[in-house]
Amino acid sequence: MNDLFSGLDVAELHLANRIVVPPMATEQADAEGNPGPATAARYGSLAATGAALVVVEHSAVSPEGRSSLQQISLATDAHIAGHAAIAAAIHAAGALCAAQISHAGSNRGEGMPARCLAPSAVENPVSHLMPEEMSTGDIASVIRAFGAAAGRVREAGYDFVEVHCAHGYLLGEFLSPLTNHRTDVYGGTPAARRRLLLEVIEEVKGVIHGDLPLMVRLGVADNPPTFQLYPGGLTLDEGVEAARALDQAGVAIIDVSAAMCGSRPPGVSGEAYFRPFAEAVSAAVHTHVICTGGITRPQTAEDIIESGTADLVGVGRALAADHAWVHKAREALRH
Ligand SMILES: Cc1cc2nc3c(=O)[nH]c(=O)nc-3n(C[C@H](O)[C@H](O)[C@H](O)COP(=O)(O)O)c2cc1C
């Protein structure tokens, strides 16, 4: 039986244990969206905790895709150097690393300079901004931007590339019936709402040619497991269908989270609050699955792995607050 400290092979890579640091935005970019030395140092210290894999926070794939003015970027080749420093800091501390690439769509701060884009001209339920409906030309640009950003992830020296399709950002806005009212090939049915995500995955695969395994942060439902914050939103059944499609597309790791309600939904607490989501995805796919959200106790993490709920656990805030978390887990679980 696998436990929290069992190794895991993913494609050609070996993860030393099952603990992942999930992406946690530092919001420390300079005016051009470059991460600086403080950000690289922070990731080095997270990697030194003993977690096997550190997923670096969301980077914008284009100027329109930024969620805030402080967000780091991978929209141009000039951004590669700052990311290379982060990847090097993580590797020097002995962990593997992923970069998360994202387009915020209409879930972004107010007063951003670039166009506010979304599948439909519908008020964003989280940011309350009214976006422009994307043209097919806008959609083609976004697909190309994800591919180009993935190429920069490889250039920077990361081990994995993670496409962000959660937390109400653009790719998730396409999945959700709340924000996607399109009547063309990108809307109307669940399969049509998944289309952009799958086209982005194909583009990314075409650019990285199998050099890096692909991860997707997938918001599998607009609502938390136990109550409705966004009635009429993306259902878990549809989210699981999207996970199946990603599995068939060759995605190596599905990093399970929620969609419109975000990664830390108001009114949701307790250990491993998205465990039912991870369970549903694991039951439906062959690929590896990460369970994240409210995991604070080593025993919870161990149980998630031993029970087969997921192959990996994301421990974010607990590990950021206590860099000895992995060490203490090893002691507590007597590995
Ligand atoms: C400060 C902060 C920033 C975050 N930034 C991101 C991000 O850039 N991308 C992402 O997918 N999730 C982000 N998240 C969500 C985390 O990856 C994670 O899903 C969430 O914190 C729940 O896990 P935890 O209870 O172990 O912290 C962020 C969370 C926090 C607390």
The ligand as an ORCA input file, in Angstrom:
! r2SCAN-3c Opt
* xyz 0 1
  C      -2.315     33.434     -0.751
  C      -2.846     32.374     -1.668
  C      -2.617     32.487     -3.033
  C      -3.096     31.509     -3.911
  N      -2.763     31.572     -5.252
  C      -3.137     30.579     -6.086
  C      -2.692     30.551     -7.436
  O      -1.898     31.388     -7.893
  N      -3.159     29.552     -8.232
  C      -4.004     28.564     -7.761
  O      -4.395     27.676     -8.517
  N      -4.393     28.556     -6.468
  C      -3.977     29.505     -5.628
  N      -4.321     29.441     -4.308
  C      -5.087     28.282     -3.796
  C      -4.135     27.224     -3.201
  O      -3.373     26.615     -4.233
  C      -4.911     26.104     -2.451
  O      -5.771     25.467     -3.345
  C      -5.712     26.659     -1.269
  O      -4.916     27.506     -0.459
  C      -6.285     25.533     -0.428
  O      -5.258     24.688      0.050
  P      -4.700     24.829      1.580
  O      -5.892     24.709      2.483
  O      -3.737     23.671      1.722
  O      -4.040     26.150      1.705
  C      -3.853     30.411     -3.411
  C      -4.097     30.323     -2.034
  C      -3.590     31.273     -1.162
  C      -3.840     31.095      0.326
*
